[in-house]
Amino acid sequence: MRIAGRTRRILVAAVAAVTLVVSAAGPFGGPDLAARERMGPIQRLLGPVASAAASVEWARYLGALDRGDLTSAYGHAARALSLDSRAAAGWLTLADHFIFIRASPLEEPDPEARRQWIREGFSVLRSGEDRVKSPGDLARYAATIKSAFLAHLPQEGLGWPGGPRALLAEARIDLERAASFGARDVEVSLAYIEEREAELAAEGH
């Protein structure tokens, strides 16, 4: 599904709506707060029913994607995230959509637009870090995408500012954040980044 002109403007507005819903609850405070404090107001009100309601919204999200109705799909995603903000799966689902589908060269041939959608995906992951039960998993996932996927893409196709080295540097920052959240296997990811940096140096990059 190619997106251009008026449709793209609609999608930008839809992404803005998602961002507003995602950021509405805001960070909840220090690590000593109970799990309930990580929930949004709707989730606190509905309790366990919120997860079931979020599942319905995600099903509607997928249905809207199948119909090509991206505006409705993003609306369902925003409602699902507001209903069940602690589940990492929702944040990963939306981030993956922006990074791997919206930013794919088949969907978006313009490198600048591709980079914008990729950044939208990372913004979703960062917002999720403030709300999910295991924020380190999202931070480590962002590092993995940057170091093991984006840093290997042809630079002429993506045109990431600073190239692979900049992506690896961003991945290091993500891993530091993941470590601060207590994520596991951070050392493995860091070792991979160091190996990739050595390869680039050997290639003269």
C-alpha positions as CSV (number, residue, x, y, z in Angstrom):
1,M,0.0,0.0,0.0
2,R,1.7,3.1,-1.2
3,I,1.1,6.3,0.8
4,A,1.4,9.8,-0.6
5,G,-0.1,13.3,-0.6
6,R,-3.3,13.6,1.3
7,T,-3.1,10.1,2.8
8,R,0.4,10.9,4.2
9,R,-0.9,14.1,5.9
10,I,-3.7,12.0,7.5
11,L,-1.2,9.5,8.7
12,V,1.0,12.2,10.2
13,A,-2.0,13.4,12.1
14,A,-2.8,9.9,13.2
15,V,0.7,9.4,14.5
16,A,0.4,12.6,16.4
17,A,-2.8,11.4,18.0
18,V,-1.0,8.2,19.0
19,T,1.8,10.2,20.5
20,L,-0.6,12.4,22.5
21,V,-2.4,9.4,23.9
22,V,0.9,7.6,24.7
23,S,2.3,10.7,26.5
24,A,-0.9,11.7,28.3
25,A,-0.3,9.6,31.4
26,G,3.3,10.8,31.7
27,P,6.1,9.2,33.8
28,F,4.9,8.0,37.2
29,G,7.9,8.5,39.4
30,G,10.7,6.5,41.1
31,P,11.3,2.7,41.0
32,D,9.8,2.3,44.5
33,L,6.3,2.8,43.3
34,A,4.0,-0.2,43.1
35,A,3.1,-1.7,39.7
36,R,-0.3,0.0,39.9
37,E,1.5,3.4,39.7
38,R,2.7,2.5,36.2
39,M,-0.8,2.1,34.9
40,G,-2.7,4.8,33.1
41,P,-5.9,6.2,34.7
42,I,-8.2,4.0,32.5
43,Q,-6.3,0.9,33.3
44,R,-6.4,1.6,37.0
45,L,-10.2,2.1,36.7
46,L,-10.9,-1.0,34.8
47,G,-8.4,-3.3,36.5
48,P,-8.1,-6.8,34.9
49,V,-10.8,-6.0,32.4
50,A,-8.4,-3.5,30.7
51,S,-6.2,-6.2,29.3
52,A,-9.2,-7.9,27.7
53,A,-10.4,-4.6,26.3
54,A,-6.9,-3.9,24.9
55,S,-6.9,-7.3,23.2
56,V,-10.1,-6.3,21.4
57,E,-8.6,-3.0,20.3
58,W,-5.5,-4.8,18.9
59,A,-7.7,-7.2,17.0
60,R,-9.5,-4.2,15.5
61,Y,-6.1,-2.7,14.8
62,L,-5.1,-5.7,12.7
63,G,-8.4,-5.7,10.9
64,A,-8.0,-2.1,10.0
65,L,-4.5,-2.7,8.7
66,D,-5.8,-5.5,6.5
67,R,-8.4,-3.1,5.0
68,G,-5.7,-0.5,4.4
69,D,-7.4,1.9,6.9
70,L,-4.3,3.1,8.7
71,T,-6.0,6.1,10.4
72,S,-8.4,3.7,12.1
73,A,-5.6,1.3,12.8
74,Y,-3.6,3.9,14.7
75,G,-6.6,5.0,16.6
76,H,-7.2,1.4,17.8
77,A,-3.5,1.1,18.7
78,A,-3.7,4.3,20.8
79,R,-6.7,3.0,22.7
80,A,-5.1,-0.4,23.3
81,L,-2.0,1.3,24.7
82,S,-4.1,3.5,27.0
83,L,-6.0,0.4,28.2
84,D,-3.0,-1.8,28.9
85,S,0.2,0.2,29.1
86,R,2.1,-2.3,31.1
87,A,2.2,-5.0,28.4
88,A,5.4,-4.7,26.3
89,A,3.8,-6.6,23.4
90,G,1.6,-3.6,22.4
91,W,4.5,-1.1,22.3
92,L,6.6,-3.6,20.3
93,T,3.7,-4.2,17.9
94,L,3.3,-0.5,17.0
95,A,7.1,0.2,17.0
96,D,7.6,-2.8,14.6
97,H,4.9,-1.5,12.3
98,F,6.6,1.9,11.9
99,I,10.2,0.6,11.6
100,F,9.7,-2.5,9.5
101,I,6.6,-1.8,7.5
102,R,6.1,2.0,7.2
103,A,9.8,2.5,6.8
104,S,10.4,-0.3,4.3
105,P,11.7,0.7,0.9
106,L,8.7,-0.9,-0.8
107,E,6.3,1.2,1.2
108,E,8.4,4.4,1.4
109,P,11.1,5.0,-1.2
110,D,12.1,8.4,0.1
111,P,15.0,8.0,2.6
112,E,14.0,11.1,4.6
113,A,10.5,9.8,5.1
114,R,11.9,6.3,6.0
115,R,14.1,7.8,8.7
116,Q,11.1,9.7,10.1
117,W,9.0,6.5,10.4
118,I,11.9,4.7,12.0
119,R,12.2,7.5,14.6
120,E,8.5,7.3,15.2
121,G,9.0,3.6,16.1
122,F,11.8,4.4,18.5
123,S,9.7,7.1,20.0
124,V,7.0,4.5,20.7
125,L,9.6,2.3,22.4
126,R,10.9,5.2,24.6
127,S,7.3,6.1,25.6
128,G,6.7,2.4,26.6
129,E,9.8,2.4,28.8
130,D,8.0,4.8,31.2
131,R,5.0,2.4,31.5
132,V,5.8,-1.3,30.9
133,K,6.6,-3.8,33.6
134,S,10.1,-4.5,32.1
135,P,11.3,-1.3,30.5
136,G,14.8,-2.7,30.0
137,D,13.4,-5.1,27.4
138,L,12.2,-2.2,25.2
139,A,15.5,-0.4,25.6
140,R,17.5,-3.5,24.7
141,Y,15.2,-4.1,21.7
142,A,15.8,-0.6,20.4
143,A,19.6,-1.3,20.6
144,T,19.2,-4.5,18.8
145,I,17.3,-3.0,15.9
146,K,19.9,-0.2,15.5
147,S,23.0,-2.4,15.8
148,A,21.9,-5.7,14.2
149,F,19.5,-4.4,11.5
150,L,19.8,-0.7,10.6
151,A,23.5,-0.5,10.9
152,H,23.7,-3.2,8.2
153,L,21.4,-1.5,5.7
154,P,23.0,0.1,2.6
155,Q,23.8,3.7,3.5
156,E,22.6,5.0,0.1
157,G,19.2,3.5,0.8
158,L,18.7,4.8,4.3
159,G,21.1,7.7,4.6
160,W,21.2,7.7,8.4
161,P,23.1,10.7,9.6
162,G,26.5,9.5,10.7
163,G,26.0,6.1,9.1
164,P,26.5,2.8,10.9
165,R,28.8,4.3,13.5
166,A,26.1,6.7,14.7
167,L,23.6,3.9,14.9
168,L,26.0,1.8,17.0
169,A,26.6,4.8,19.3
170,E,22.9,5.2,19.8
171,A,22.6,1.5,20.5
172,R,25.2,1.9,23.2
173,I,23.1,4.6,24.9
174,D,20.1,2.3,24.7
175,L,22.0,-0.5,26.3
176,E,23.2,1.7,29.1
177,R,19.6,2.6,29.8
178,A,18.6,-1.1,29.6
179,A,21.3,-1.9,32.1
180,S,20.0,0.7,34.5
181,F,16.6,-1.0,34.3
182,G,18.1,-4.3,35.2
183,A,17.8,-5.9,31.7
184,R,19.5,-9.3,31.2
185,D,22.1,-10.2,28.5
186,V,23.2,-6.5,28.0
187,E,26.8,-7.7,28.0
188,V,26.1,-9.9,25.0
189,S,24.6,-7.1,23.0
190,L,27.5,-4.8,24.0
191,A,30.0,-7.4,22.8
192,Y,28.2,-7.5,19.4
193,I,28.4,-3.7,19.1
194,E,32.1,-3.7,19.9
195,E,32.7,-6.4,17.3
196,R,30.7,-4.5,14.6
197,E,32.7,-1.3,15.5
198,A,35.9,-3.2,15.0
199,E,34.7,-4.4,11.6
200,L,33.9,-0.9,10.5
201,A,37.3,0.3,11.6
202,A,39.0,-2.5,9.7
203,E,37.0,-1.5,6.6
204,G,38.2,2.1,7.0
205,H,34.8,3.5,8.0
